[in-house]
Amino acid sequence: MASDSLKLYTGIYIALLALAASKYIFFNIPFFGYWDAFAATMIAASLKTALIVGYFQHLRSENRSLTWLMALSLALVLLLMAAASYSVT
């Protein structure tokens, strides 16, 4: 049982390291333009966030209502950020 969770968390750690290194790869390979590298970096950051929230904050094993509450909180924060950006400009 313990070795299974050790393998799981080791795999997640390696995935997080690979996603963290991907920013360097995206911006230093001439195949990607700036905006392509930026978009790929944002996708990698979203994947890292999903891994951290899902596994290290244990949302994968929580009730779905708590997961939807977190999603609602994120949506409201994004809405407030959008409203604040309109009030500044």
N, C-alpha and C positions, 0 to 999 in steps of 0.2 A: 504494500500500500504506500509506504513512504517513498519507495523508489519510483513509483508511478508519478507521484506529485513532483519529485525531484526532476524527473525527465521532462514533465510538462513545463515547470518553471524554468528549467534550463533552455528548453526550446523557445519559450517566450522571451527570455533574456537575449538569446542569440538573434531572434527576429527583431527585437528592439535595437540591438547593436547594428544590425544590417540596415534597418530603416534610418537610424541616425547617420550612418555613413553614406546613405544614398544622397543626402544633400550635397556633400562634397562631389560625389560622382556626377550628379545632375548638372552642377554649375561648371565643372571642369572638363567635361567631354564636349568636343565641338559639335557633336550631333544635335545637341539641344540648343535652341535659342534661349534668350533670357526668359521670356514668358512661358515657354514650354517647361524650362527648369523650375520656374516659380510654381507653375501648376502641379508639376510632379512632386515638388517639395510639400505643397499643401496637402496633396493626397497622402503622402507618406506620413505627414504630421497627424492627419485624421486617423490613419491606421494605428499609429502609435498610441493615440489617445484612446481608441477603442480597445486596444490590448490592455492598457493600463487600467482603464475603468472596468473592463470586463473581468479581468483576472485578479489584479492586485487590490482592487476595491470590492471584489467579490460580487459584482452585479450580475454575473452569469447565473449564480445560484439563488438570487433573491427573487421575491415575487415579482411578477410582471408589472404590478401596480407601482412598485417603487421605481422600476425602470422607466415607465411612462411618466412618472413624476419628475425624474431627472431630465427626461427629454423635454417636458413642458417647461422646466426651469431654464434649460438652455435656449429654447425658442423665445421665451420672454426676455432673456438677457440680450439675445440678438435683436429683438424688436426694440428694446430700449436703446441699444447702440445705434440702430438705424434712426430712431427718432432724435437722438442726441446729435447725430451728424447733420441732420437737417436744421436743427436749431442753431448750430455753430456757423453754418454757411450762409 
